[in-house]
Every structure is written in structure tokens, then in C-alpha cells.
Amino acid sequence: MFIAAVLRGMITLEFEARIENVIVRTYNVQSFRFARPREFNYRPGQFAFVTVKVAGQKMRKPLTLSSSPTELDYIEFTKKLTGHPFSNGLEALKIGDTVRLDVPYGNFALDERFPRVAMLAGGMGITPMRSMCKYCTDRNLPAVVTLLYANSTEADIVFRRELEEMEKQNRSLKVVFTLSETGPDWKGRMGRINADMIREEVPDFLTAVFYVCGPPAMVDAMGIMLGELGISKDSIKTEDLTGY
């Protein structure tokens, strides 16, 4: 059963969704896929409210849609398994089980009119960026996009193969991985995202619109740093789901 509403000109749907596939992304991250209703559309970067039953009680949390609107057969969200009750409820789900989805929400969405986009992601902040990069690649958009993706270790990189494949398919997309802890074989960048890294990887950064997503402390630090680089607040896009 679908419950439809109109929010700021966009139709939102609330419905029971059956899990069709669970994909292991890393040692502690999984993606959950559901059949996509024909009635449902969304913008890359938006999120869903997900309701699961935990010990007989309903728990509701916002999770970003990591799928792209161009992926017509399914919708997907991706979650780090943290050991918290909601996370444990998701981890216990099997193919064929259902959750309740209320979608889509959020203003942290790709605007196709921007000719130059820089994405700064930390950890699970990659989920909306994956949606946006996939959308740009599938739609063959002219926007020049640079993604800087920071993690602690190589094992923590979510969607690595997919992002590398998108970069091969899309000449306008550049993906840069950077790690805080590296092994002897690592050939990517090292350290946290900083001003020098942005200057080197996004030389035309003053003309870019920045999308920033990650842990709250990182997002705050990136906002201060971008301001010091001369980026106006209007050119910095963020969304905090911790308040929901």
C-alpha cells in the first residue's frame, strides 16, 4: 500500500518495501536494495526515512539513497553497521524481509545547472556522492566533477570499484582517494582533505560549487576551510541528518 503526499512540489511515497538484495561493500558496510515503484522519482543526493522493527519496536532513521535516479530497477541505501540497535535491526534483515520507506526528502541534491562541482566526502558521506556521480555518468552531463574521498584505511573505501569504473566512463569525472593510514603499496593521496589538496586537485576551485558530506566535525572543518579559500556560503552545500 502506497501513501502519497506532495512536499515542496515533489511527490513523496510511504510504503512497505521488500529487500531484493543485500550487498557487502566493506567489512562493516552493506547496501540494501528494493524494487523501485513506478510512481517514485527523486533527485541524486536525497534521503529516505527507513523504519525497521527491533525487538518488536519500530525504529525510524534517515538514510541517504546511494542509488541514482538513472537506475530504474531498484532503489538502494547503504549503511555502516555500527552495533547500535537500529543498525543491528538492519543487519539482521534477509532477502524477502520488508522495511517501511518514506521517500524522498532533502535539499542536498545535485543541481544539473552547475558547470563545475567539487565533492568533499568523508567515510559514509560518500553515499549521496555515489548517487550524484552515477547520475552524471549515466546522463553524460557536461558538468566537470571532482570527488575527494577521505577514509582512515584502504579497507574503509566504500564503492571503490564503482567509482573507479565511473571515472573511466566519464571524462568529466575525477575521483581522488586519500587515506589517514596507508600501507607500503598505497599510491593515492595521504592525509585529510586540506586546502593544499583542493588547490592541487581542483585548480579552478573558485568557480566550483562544493558538496560536503561526512562526520559533523569534518563538515564543519571543511566549511571553515572553504571560507578561508574564498568560497562563498552560497557555493557550499551541506545537509545534516543527525537532527532527524
C-alpha positions, -999 to 999 in steps of 0.1 A, spaced: 0 0 0 13 34 -10 7 66 8 14 96 -13 20 133 -3 33 164 -20 62 182 -4 76 214 -20 63 203 -53 77 167 -52 56 136 -45 67 116 -15 57 80 -10 54 58 21 53 21 15 64 -14 26 95 -24 6 108 -59 1 145 -64 3 157 -79 -30 194 -79 -25 220 -72 3 254 -62 -10 285 -63 12 305 -32 4 333 -34 30 339 -53 62 313 -31 80 292 -15 53 262 -31 35 238 -18 8 201 -28 8 182 -29 -25 145 -27 -31 123 -28 -62 117 7 -74 80 17 -76 70 32 -109 54 61 -91 87 70 -74 112 96 -85 139 115 -67 170 137 -72 205 124 -67 216 130 -31 182 129 -14 174 106 15 147 82 28 132 76 63 137 39 69 116 21 96 126 -13 109 113 -34 138 138 -40 166 127 -63 194 91 -56 185 96 -19 185 96 3 154 127 24 148 129 52 122 161 68 109 171 89 78 194 72 53 207 86 21 198 69 -12 230 57 -26 213 47 -59 209 71 -88 176 81 -103 190 66 -136 190 31 -120 154 23 -128 150 -12 -114 158 -6 -78 164 19 -50 192 14 -26 205 28 7 239 20 22 246 18 59 276 13 82 270 -15 107 277 3 140 263 -21 166 236 3 176 200 -12 178 188 3 145 219 -9 128 216 -43 143 180 -45 131 191 -38 95 220 -63 97 195 -90 108 173 -85 77 173 -111 50 162 -111 14 124 -111 13 121 -92 46 104 -57 44 110 -23 58 89 8 56 103 36 34 92 72 33 109 89 3 123 113 -9 135 141 13 163 166 15 178 196 -3 213 181 -6 207 172 -42 227 177 -74 218 208 -95 224 200 -131 229 236 -139 262 238 -121 291 236 -147 318 229 -120 313 207 -90 337 196 -62 326 169 -38 343 165 -4 333 132 13 345 115 45 336 79 54 299 72 48 295 107 34 302 90 1 266 78 -2 250 109 -18 281 115 -38 279 80 -53 243 88 -64 254 121 -79 285 107 -97 264 78 -111 237 102 -123 263 125 -140 279 95 -157 247 79 -169 232 111 -181 265 122 -198 262 156 -182 288 183 -192 295 193 -156 331 188 -146 331 169 -113 360 162 -88 354 139 -59 378 140 -30 370 110 -7 388 106 26 390 75 48 411 60 76 423 29 57 421 14 23 397 -12 37 373 16 46 368 28 10 331 22 0 321 20 -37 358 20 -47 355 -2 -78 323 15 -89 338 50 -86 369 39 -105 347 25 -132 327 57 -134 359 76 -138 369 55 -168 335 60 -184 331 97 -176 359 120 -188 344 149 -168 348 130 -135 379 128 -114 380 106 -83 407 112 -56 411 88 -27 430 100 4 438 79 35 449 87 70 467 53 74 484 38 44 503 6 36 535 4 15 516 -3 -17 492 27 -15 497 50 -45 469 75 -37 469 107 -16 476 107 21 461 127 49 429 145 55 414 168 29 431 202 32 434 235 14 466 224 -5 449 192 -17 420 213 -30 443 237 -48 461 208 -64 432 186 -74 406 214 -81 427 242 -96 396 261 -107 380 258 -72 369 294 -71 344 286 -99 331 254 -83 301 246 -62 311 224 -32 291 195 -19 304 184 15 292 153 34 307 133 62 311 133 100 298 166 115 332 176 127 346 171 92 318 191 76 323 220 100 360 220 93 355 219 56 331 248 58 357 269 77 385 259 53 364 267 22 356 301 36 393 308 41 398 298 4 373 324 -7 344 302 -14 311 319 -6 285 302 16 261 300 -14 286 278 -31 288 253 -2 261 226 0 257 205 31 229 186 49 229 174 85 208 143 90 217 140 127 187 163 137 161 139 123 
